[in-house]
C-alpha cells in the first residue's frame, strides 16, 4: 500500500507503474514513490508485491486510498466506491446507464431505478438527456402560460398515419391530480378519442398510475393497461403504453407503433 507522497513514509507501502530502482532519489532528501514495497528506510530496496488480502475491503476504516482494495477510494475515512460505482460484493463496478440490466436500484446510476430488471426512470418520469424529470409537472408549467393547443401524430407499423388536433389544451397541477382539458377536435382519425361524450373520454379526467388510482372504473385501469393515462372507465385512447402493438386510438388502430404529442402556444 502507498500513500500519495514523494517519499516512502511507512513500512510496506506500495504503488504501481514504476520499476524498482534502489533509493529512487530525485533530489537530496526526496524519493519517488515505491514500485512495490518499502522498508522503513524510505528507500525502495525491495521488489515485493503487497498482499491484496491485507488491503481493506468495502466499508472499513482507512487513512489513505491505497489502503483500500484497488477499485475503492478512502472517502471520509471509509473505504468506499466512487459515487458513480456500486459495490458488487467483491469489487466496485460502474453504475449502469439507462436501459441496462440490473437486479437492484443500487446497480443503476442515481437518476434511475431498477424496474423489471432494467435501469429506467419512474413511469411518471421522462429522461431529458441529463436527468429523470416528472412528465406532468413540466407539461403543466408550459401549459399554464398563455393559451395552448394540442397536436397528436400517430403511425402504424405499415406507415399508415393519422393526426388529431385540439384547439384548447391545459394540464392542472399535482394538487389537482393533473386533470386534462382538451376541446374542439379536428383531424382525420375518424373519432375524437379524448373528448368523446362517454365513459372512455380523457377530457376532464385526473391522471392515474398503478399506485394512484384516479379513474372512475371499479378496477385499476393503470394496472390493467400497463401505463399511466387520463383514464375514465377506462379509455378510448392510450399513447403511453409500450410502443409496438399496444398503443391505440379508438375506431382507427390498436397497433400504433409511433406517436408524437405536441403542444404550442397560440
Beta strands, then each sheet from edge to edge (+ up, - down):
strand 1: 25-27
strand 2: 30-31
strand 3: 73-75
strand 4: 78-80
strand 5: 85-87
strand 6: 92-94
strand 7: 113-115
strand 8: 118-120
strand 9: 125-127
strand 10: 132-134
strand 11: 148-156
strand 12: 161-171
strand 13: 180-187
strand 14: 237-238
strand 15: 247-249
strand 16: 253-265
sheet 1: 1+ 2-
sheet 2: 3+ 4-
sheet 3: 5+ 6-
sheet 4: 7+ 8-
sheet 5: 9+ 10-
sheet 6: 13+ 12- 11+ 16- 15+ 14-
end
